[in-house]
Amino acid sequence: MNNRREFIMGTMLAGAALPLAKGVAEVKPPTPANLLIYPMRPLKAETSRELTVAVMGAGGRGSVYQGYGKKFPGTMKVVAVADINEYRRNRMADAWGIPPNRRFGDYRELIQAGAGGKLADILVVTLPDSLHYDAAMRGIEQKYDVLVEKPMAQSSKECLDMLAKQRETGCIVGVCHVLRYAPYFEAMKSAIDRGLIGEIMSVQHTELVDFTHTSHSYVRGNWRNSKIATPMVISKCCHDLDLINWFIGARCTHACAEGEQRYFCAKNRPAGAPARCTDGCPHEKDCIYSAIKTYVKRRSWTGPLDLPPNATDEQVTKILAASPYSRCVFACDNDQPEQYAASLRFENGVAVAFSYEALSPVGQRRTRIIGTKGMLEGGGIGFRFTEIATGKFWDWNMKVQDVPGYERQGHGGGDLRLMRDFLLAVEKRDPSMLTSSLEASVESHLIGFACEESRLTGRKIKIHG
C-alpha cells in the first residue's frame, strides 16, 4: 500500500466538526505556508493586574515557577519566600527585592505572618514531598489560591481531605501536572477527543527513567525512600498516571501491580568500594554511577549542591563529599523498585498496561493507545496515528523547541503554560481554565497509592466501582 505521510491534525482533520480537548485551541487544516499546524497557545497570561505570589520552597521547581514572572513582567510578582536553606531563600528573595520581614526559614512562619490577612494572592508550594499536604492545607485554610507541586500528599486520605477543604473554601487549587500542558500531549489528547481512533480499547504506557536520573533522585536523592518521600510510582509516575487518566476520561476501578528493588542494594556493592565515591573508589574508572563522573567531570545534576559561580573541580568535590550525592549507589537507604508493572481497569472498560524502568540509557515516555478506528503511538516528541480501515498513517512531529519562546523550556513548554493558565484561572476566578484541577489530579494519586498497596500486599485493589 502506498501510504501518504501527512501531518496529524492536518489533512486528516480537514472539515471535521468534532469536540476539542478542554483547554486545547481549535486546529485549522495546514496550508503550504503553515506547516506548524498545531496552534501554539501564547505563553504570556494577559492579566488586568500583576498578581502577587508567595513561594514555599526556593529550590529547583520553585525557581522554575517564579521565573515566569521574570520572563513575563507585569503578570506576577514574588513578594514572600520561605525556605529552610538560607542560600536558596536569599537567592530568590534578592532577585525580587523582597524585604527581610518577608523572608522566612520555616514555611509555617509565612502562613502565620499573614494571620491577619494574606501576604499574596497565590501560594506556590514546592517544598519536599512530605510537606506538600501540610503547607497546602494551611494555605487553603487561609484562603490562598494554591499551586502545589506533585505529589500533592502522601496518602489517599490526605488527597481526599485536601479536595474536601478546597471545595469548602472555594479556593482555586492546582497541581503541577505539567505534562498536560505540553504541546505534544495536548495534541495527542486532541486527537483522542476528536474521535480519530474511535472508542479507546486499551492503553500501553511506559516511562523510561535514565540511569543517571535514577541514581541522582531515587537512589541518592530526596526521593530515594518511600517512607521519607512517596513511592516512586507516585513521586515520579503520577505524571504518567495522570496522563493515562486524562486520555481515557474515566475513573480507574481496579489496580494490580508488581515491582521490586533488586539492583541498587548491598549485595551488588563491588568489593572494596567505600561508602562514598569521593573516598577513592577503586572501581571509579569503570562505574557508570560514579559521583565524580556525574557531578564533577560532567557537571550534571548539580542543582542540589548549590555550587558557587565558576566553581573549580576541587570546590565541587569538597561540596559533593559533604552531601548525600557522593554516596555509593549500592550503599544508600533507598527502597524504590527499579522496575514496575501495573495492570489497570477503568469504568468504561479500558484496559491499561503501565510500567516504568529505572535503568534506561534514555529518559523517555512511550505510549500506544488502541481504539476501534485506529492507533496512536509515540515516544514523547512525535506520534503517529494509523487508521485501521486503510492502513494510512499521519505524523505529528512538530519541533516545539524551535518555536519562539519555547526554546529550552521545561517539559516542552509545559511549565510556563501551567503558570499561564493558573494565573488566568485565579484572576478570572474560573478553575475550569486549569486542566490539572485538584479534582482531576486526585485521581492519579488514588491510582498510584492503590498500585503500591497492590505491590506490597500482592492483592488486586479496588479504587472506584
C-alpha positions in Angstrom: 0.0 0.0 0.0 1.3 3.4 -0.9 0.9 5.3 2.4 0.9 9.1 2.4 2.8 10.9 5.1 0.7 13.8 6.3 0.5 15.7 9.5 -2.0 14.5 12.0 -4.2 17.5 12.9 -3.8 18.4 9.3 -5.5 16.9 6.2 -7.0 14.1 8.4 -9.0 16.7 10.3 -10.0 19.0 7.4 -13.7 19.7 7.6 -14.2 17.7 10.8 -16.6 19.2 13.3 -15.7 17.2 16.4 -15.3 18.2 20.1 -12.0 19.7 21.2 -10.0 18.7 24.3 -10.6 21.1 27.1 -8.1 23.9 27.0 -6.8 22.9 23.5 -7.2 25.5 20.8 -9.1 24.7 17.6 -6.8 23.3 14.9 -7.1 24.5 11.3 -6.0 22.5 8.3 -2.4 23.1 7.1 -1.5 25.3 4.2 1.7 25.3 2.3 2.7 28.4 4.3 1.7 27.0 7.6 3.4 23.7 8.4 3.2 24.2 12.2 -0.4 23.0 12.1 -0.7 22.6 15.9 -1.6 26.1 17.2 0.8 27.1 20.0 -1.1 29.0 22.7 0.7 32.2 23.8 2.8 31.7 26.9 2.1 35.1 28.4 -1.0 35.5 30.6 -2.9 38.6 29.6 -4.0 39.7 33.1 -5.5 43.0 34.1 -3.2 43.3 37.0 0.1 41.9 38.4 -0.8 39.0 40.7 1.3 38.6 43.9 2.9 35.2 44.8 4.4 33.7 47.9 6.8 30.8 47.2 7.3 28.0 49.7 10.5 26.2 48.6 13.1 28.1 46.7 14.8 25.0 45.1 14.6 23.7 41.6 10.9 23.7 41.0 10.2 26.8 42.9 12.8 28.6 40.8 11.1 27.4 37.6 7.7 28.8 38.5 8.9 32.1 39.9 10.8 32.5 36.7 7.6 33.0 34.9 7.3 36.5 36.4 10.8 37.4 35.2 10.1 36.2 31.7 6.8 38.0 31.5 7.0 41.1 33.7 3.7 42.5 34.9 1.9 39.1 35.1 3.1 38.1 38.6 5.5 39.2 41.3 7.0 37.2 44.1 6.6 39.1 47.4 7.4 36.5 50.0 9.7 33.4 50.2 10.1 30.6 52.7 13.0 28.1 52.6 15.0 26.5 55.3 18.1 26.8 53.1 19.3 30.3 53.7 21.3 30.4 50.4 18.3 29.5 48.3 15.9 31.7 50.2 18.1 34.8 49.8 18.9 34.0 46.2 15.2 34.1 45.2 14.4 37.0 47.6 17.2 39.1 46.3 16.1 38.6 42.8 12.7 40.1 43.6 13.9 42.7 46.1 11.9 41.1 49.0 12.5 42.8 52.4 13.8 40.8 55.3 10.5 40.6 57.1 9.1 38.6 54.2 11.9 36.1 54.1 11.1 33.0 56.2 13.0 29.9 57.2 10.0 27.8 58.1 7.0 27.7 55.7 4.7 27.9 58.7 6.1 31.3 59.6 5.0 32.6 56.2 1.4 31.5 56.9 1.4 32.9 60.4 2.8 36.2 59.2 -0.4 36.7 57.2 -2.7 35.6 60.0 -4.5 39.0 59.8 -4.6 38.8 56.0 -2.8 37.1 53.2 0.7 38.1 52.1 -0.1 37.4 48.5 -2.8 36.3 46.1 -1.2 33.0 45.3 0.8 30.4 47.3 3.2 28.2 45.4 4.2 25.0 47.3 7.4 23.5 46.1 8.7 22.0 49.4 9.9 18.4 49.9 7.2 15.9 49.2 6.4 15.2 52.9 5.5 18.8 53.4 3.2 19.4 50.4 0.0 18.4 52.2 0.5 20.4 55.4 1.7 23.5 53.5 -1.2 23.4 51.0 -3.8 22.8 53.6 -2.6 25.7 55.8 -2.7 27.9 52.7 -6.2 26.8 51.7 -7.4 27.4 55.2 -6.0 31.0 55.0 -8.0 31.4 51.7 -4.9 31.4 49.4 -5.2 30.2 45.9 -2.6 27.4 45.9 -0.4 25.8 43.2 1.1 22.7 44.7 3.9 20.6 43.3 3.2 16.9 42.8 2.7 14.7 44.7 0.0 16.7 46.4 0.0 14.4 49.5 1.3 11.1 50.9 -1.8 9.1 51.2 -5.2 8.7 49.5 -6.9 10.1 52.6 -4.8 13.2 52.6 -5.6 13.7 48.9 -9.3 13.5 49.6 -9.1 15.7 52.7 -7.4 18.4 50.6 -10.1 18.1 48.0 -12.8 18.5 50.6 -11.1 21.6 52.1 -10.8 23.1 48.6 -14.5 22.6 48.0 -15.3 24.0 51.4 -13.3 27.3 50.9 -13.8 27.7 47.1 -10.1 28.4 46.6 -8.5 27.7 43.3 -6.1 24.9 43.8 -4.0 23.3 41.0 -1.4 20.5 41.0 1.7 20.8 38.9 0.9 18.0 36.4 2.8 20.0 33.8 2.7 17.3 31.1 -1.0 18.1 30.5 0.2 21.5 29.2 3.0 20.2 27.0 2.0 20.6 23.3 2.9 17.0 22.5 0.4 15.6 25.0 -2.2 18.2 24.2 -2.0 17.2 20.6 -2.4 13.6 21.5 -5.4 14.4 23.8 -7.0 16.5 21.0 -6.7 13.6 18.5 -8.5 11.3 21.0 -11.3 13.8 21.7 -11.8 14.4 18.0 -12.7 10.7 17.7 -9.8 9.8 15.4 -9.2 6.5 17.0 -12.8 5.8 17.9 -13.5 4.3 21.3 -10.4 3.6 23.3 -9.9 -0.1 23.9 -6.5 -0.2 25.6 -3.5 1.9 26.6 0.1 0.8 26.9 2.4 3.3 28.6 6.0 3.1 29.8 8.2 5.6 31.4 11.9 5.0 30.8 13.9 6.8 33.5 17.5 7.3 32.5 20.1 5.7 34.8 21.7 9.0 35.9 18.4 10.5 36.9 17.6 7.3 38.8 20.8 7.3 40.7 20.6 11.0 41.5 16.9 11.3 42.5 15.8 7.8 43.5 18.9 6.2 45.0 20.9 9.0 46.5 18.5 11.9 46.4 15.3 13.2 48.0 13.0 10.6 46.5 15.2 7.5 47.4 13.0 6.2 50.2 9.2 5.8 50.1 9.0 6.4 53.8 10.8 9.8 53.5 9.0 10.9 50.3 6.5 8.8 48.5 6.7 5.6 46.4 8.4 6.2 43.0 5.1 5.2 41.2 3.7 8.4 42.7 6.7 10.8 43.2 7.8 10.1 39.6 5.0 8.4 37.8 1.9 10.3 39.0 2.6 12.3 35.8 2.1 9.2 33.7 -0.9 8.0 35.7 -2.4 11.5 35.3 -1.9 11.4 31.5 -3.5 7.9 31.3 -6.5 9.1 33.3 -6.8 12.3 31.2 -6.6 10.4 27.9 -9.2 7.8 29.0 -11.6 10.3 30.6 -13.0 7.8 33.1 -12.2 6.7 36.7 -9.9 3.7 37.4 -11.8 0.9 39.2 -9.0 -1.6 40.0 -5.2 -1.8 40.1 -2.8 -4.6 40.3 1.0 -4.1 40.4 4.4 -5.8 40.8 7.9 -4.5 41.2 11.0 -4.9 43.4 14.2 -3.4 44.4 17.0 -5.8 43.4 19.9 -3.9 41.8 20.7 -0.8 44.0 21.4 -2.8 47.1 24.2 -4.0 49.3 24.6 -7.4 47.6 25.7 -5.7 44.4 28.3 -3.4 46.1 31.7 -4.1 44.5 34.4 -5.5 46.8 36.4 -2.7 48.3 34.0 0.1 47.3 33.9 2.8 50.0 30.7 4.3 51.3 31.4 7.4 49.3 32.7 7.9 45.7 34.8 10.8 47.0 36.8 8.5 49.3 38.8 7.0 46.5 36.8 4.1 45.0 39.0 1.5 43.1 36.0 1.0 40.7 35.6 4.7 39.8 37.0 4.3 36.3 34.5 1.7 35.2 31.4 2.6 37.3 28.7 4.4 35.3 27.2 5.6 38.6 30.4 7.3 39.8 29.5 10.6 41.6 32.8 12.0 40.5 31.9 11.4 36.8 28.4 12.8 37.2 28.8 15.9 39.4 32.5 16.9 39.0 33.5 15.8 35.5 30.2 16.2 33.6 28.8 18.9 36.0 25.3 17.4 35.6 22.5 17.3 38.2 24.4 19.8 40.4 21.4 21.9 41.4 21.1 20.5 44.9 24.8 21.2 45.6 24.3 24.9 45.5 27.6 25.4 43.8 29.2 28.9 43.8 29.7 30.5 40.3 32.7 29.2 38.4 33.4 26.5 41.0 36.6 24.6 40.4 36.7 20.8 40.4 38.3 20.9 43.8 35.5 23.0 45.2 32.8 20.8 43.7 34.5 17.7 45.0 34.6 19.1 48.6 30.9 20.2 48.5 30.0 16.8 46.9 31.8 14.9 49.6 29.7 16.5 52.3 26.5 15.8 50.6 24.4 12.6 50.2 25.1 12.7 46.4 28.6 11.3 46.9 27.3 8.0 48.3 27.9 4.7 46.6 24.7 3.8 44.9 25.0 0.3 46.4 25.3 1.7 50.0 22.2 4.0 50.3 19.0 3.8 52.3 16.9 3.6 49.2 13.9 1.3 48.8 12.4 2.2 45.4 11.9 -0.6 42.9 14.0 -0.4 39.7 11.1 -1.7 37.6 7.4 -1.6 38.0 4.5 -3.1 36.1 0.8 -2.4 36.7 -2.5 -3.5 35.2 -5.3 -1.0 35.5 -9.0 -1.3 34.6 -11.3 1.7 34.1 -15.0 2.2 34.4 -15.5 2.4 30.7 -13.8 -1.0 30.2 -10.4 0.3 29.0 -7.5 -1.9 30.0 -4.2 -0.3 30.8 -0.7 -1.8 31.0 1.6 0.7 32.7 5.3 0.3 33.6 8.4 2.1 34.4 12.0 1.1 34.0 14.7 2.9 36.1 17.8 1.5 34.4 17.3 3.0 30.9 20.0 4.6 28.8 17.5 7.3 27.8 14.7 9.2 29.5 11.5 8.8 27.5 7.8 8.2 27.7 6.3 5.7 25.2 2.6 5.5 24.6 0.4 3.3 22.5 -3.4 3.9 22.5 -5.6 1.5 20.5 -9.1 2.3 19.6 -11.9 0.9 17.4 -10.8 3.1 14.4 -7.1 3.4 14.8 -4.0 3.7 16.9 -1.8 6.4 18.4 1.8 5.6 19.1 4.5 8.0 20.2 7.7 8.4 22.1 7.3 11.8 23.8 8.4 14.1 20.9 6.3 13.0 17.9 3.5 10.5 17.5 1.7 8.6 14.7 -1.9 7.9 14.0 -2.6 4.8 12.0 -6.1 4.2 10.6 -7.3 0.6 10.9 -9.6 0.7 7.8 -7.0 1.9 5.3 -3.6 1.4 7.0 -2.8 5.0 6.2 -0.8 7.0 8.8 -0.3 10.6 9.7 2.6 12.0 11.9 2.6 14.8 14.4 6.2 15.8 14.7 6.4 19.5 15.3 9.7 20.7 16.8 8.4 22.6 19.8 11.8 23.6 20.9 12.1 25.7 17.6 9.0 27.7 18.3 9.9 31.2 19.5 9.5 31.4 23.3 9.6 27.7 23.8 13.3 27.3 23.4 14.9 25.3 26.3 11.7 25.4 28.3 11.0 22.7 30.8 8.6 19.9 29.8 8.3 21.2 26.3 6.8 24.5 27.5 4.5 22.7 29.9 6.0 24.5 32.9 5.2 28.0 31.5 1.9 27.1 30.1 0.8 25.8 33.5 1.7 29.1 35.1 -0.1 31.0 32.4 -3.3 29.1 32.9 -3.1 29.2 36.7 -2.7 33.0 36.7 -5.7 33.3 34.4 -7.8 30.9 36.5 -7.0 33.0 39.6 -7.7 36.4 38.0 -10.9 35.2 36.4 -11.9 33.1 39.4 -12.5 30.2 37.0 -11.0 26.9 37.9 -12.1 25.3 34.6 -9.3 27.1 33.0 -7.0 24.5 34.5 -6.9 21.0 33.1 -4.9 19.9 36.2 -7.5 20.9 38.7 -7.3 19.4 42.2 -10.2 17.1 41.5 -8.6 15.8 38.3 -5.2 15.3 39.9 -6.6 13.4 42.9 -7.5 10.5 40.6 -3.9 9.9 39.5 -2.8 9.8 43.2 -5.5 7.4 44.1 -4.3 5.1 41.3 -0.7 5.4 42.5 -1.4 4.6 46.1 -3.6 1.6 45.0 -0.8 0.3 42.8 1.7 0.5 45.7 -0.7 -1.2 48.1 -1.2 -4.0 45.5 2.6 -4.3 45.1 3.2 -4.7 48.8 0.3 -7.0 49.5 0.0 -9.0 46.3 -3.7 -8.2 46.1 -5.8 -6.6 43.4 -7.0 -3.2 44.9 -10.4 -1.7 44.3 -10.5 2.1 43.8 -13.9 3.0 42.4 -16.9 1.0 41.5 
